[in-house]
Amino acid sequence: MDDKLLQQNVIDELDFEPSIDSADIGVTAERGVITLSGHVPSYTQKVAAERAAWRVKGVKAIAQEIQVRFPGDKKSNDDEIAQRAIDILAWTSSVPHDSVHVKVQNGWVTLMGEVGWNYQREAAETSIRRLSGVLGVTNDIALTPAVQSADIVERINNALKRQAEVEASRIRVFVRDGGRVSIEGEVDNWEERRAVERAAWSAPGVRMVEDHLRIS
């Protein structure tokens, strides 16, 4: 029997069986071998799903990978975390729509994709860290340069001049390949140093900031 037809027959049999909630059961078929995946709310349904699959003509073997998730279990599963992550990113106005992709493995979330501003990159990570069940976040979101190097330097210098706590004439800004910004010069204290770093990150297209400032 064709694998695609066999797969559909098993799916239909699972849907037909009244004792099974088959909404979260996945079925694949390969040369007569059926793999059941996903989750059900009880061990009884897990057994019933396997029996239903065996009833289908053409099934030669079954790989049983269905998980039992009890209704009272508070543990967050990867697929649930992934869905909540997608939802919260869609609701986060500072993150461009469909710009960030999510991978979840054993509760650890990896963020991928591209955005134009560092604050968007940080906003995505901050939103995900609020979710229950998330054990950690790896932020692999890339920053896409949107302007030329000269424009980046001008924008950063203008930002420095606007800030009262920064003496802009003592700061030098250089832009390397790929939006890598180097800031050099002297500042009076750590607060001024942080203000200069924030100004450097404020320009679109900045992918990395190298702080070579000296506190005098």
Beta strands, then each sheet from edge to edge (+ up, - down):
strand 1: 25-30
strand 2: 33-40
strand 3: 61-64
strand 4: 67-68
strand 5: 100-105
strand 6: 108-115
strand 7: 136-139
strand 8: 142-143
strand 9: 171-175
strand 10: 180-187
strand 11: 208-215
sheet 1: 1+ 2- 3-
sheet 2: 1+ 2- 4-
sheet 3: 5+ 6- 7-
sheet 4: 5+ 6- 8-
sheet 5: 9+ 10- 11-
end
